[in-house]
Amino acid sequence: MASSKDYLTYVLDQLSGLDGVACKPMMGEYILYYQGKIFGGVYDDRLLVKPTKTAKAMLPNAPYALPYDGAKEMLLVEELDDRARLTALVDAMAPELPAPKQKR
């Protein structure tokens, strides 16, 4: 099932307090970037984030979920209504995220 544009718009609106949030469509889903680094994505109308040390600490009860078959597990962000908490999560994760791979 592909994610809806309405759900993506809601997630991006909740993250609008952060400069440098972007998304790229990928096969009906959306990869999410912050400061040029991938932090998660919208998959089947669910926000999933990489399970960094900070994300696990800030979301201690978050279940793991697969974005798609064969992918690595990610953390499911179930509470999207708290804009301040969501932006704090993404901002705190940034230093732990790998730098983007250089294109040749």
Long-range contacts (C-beta under 8 A, 24 or more apart in sequence): 1-44, 1-45, 2-27, 2-28, 2-29, 2-44, 3-28, 3-29, 3-30, 3-42, 3-43, 3-44, 3-45, 4-45, 7-42, 7-45, 8-42, 10-80, 11-42, 11-47, 11-80, 14-80, 14-81, 14-83, 14-86, 14-87, 15-86, 15-87, 15-90, 17-83, 17-84, 17-87, 18-87, 18-90, 18-91, 21-90, 29-67, 29-68, 34-90, 34-91, 34-93, 34-94, 34-97, 35-94, 36-99, 36-100, 37-94, 37-97, 37-98, 37-99, 37-100, 38-97, 38-100, 39-90, 39-93, 39-94, 39-97, 40-74, 40-77, 41-67, 41-74, 43-67, 43-68, 46-76, 46-77, 47-76, 47-77, 47-80, 48-74, 48-75, 48-76, 48-77, 49-74, 49-75, 49-77, 49-89, 49-90, 49-93, 50-74, 50-75, 50-93, 50-97, 51-75, 52-93, 52-96, 52-97, 53-96, 54-89, 54-92, 54-93, 54-96, 55-89, 55-93, 58-85, 58-88, 58-89, 58-92, 59-89
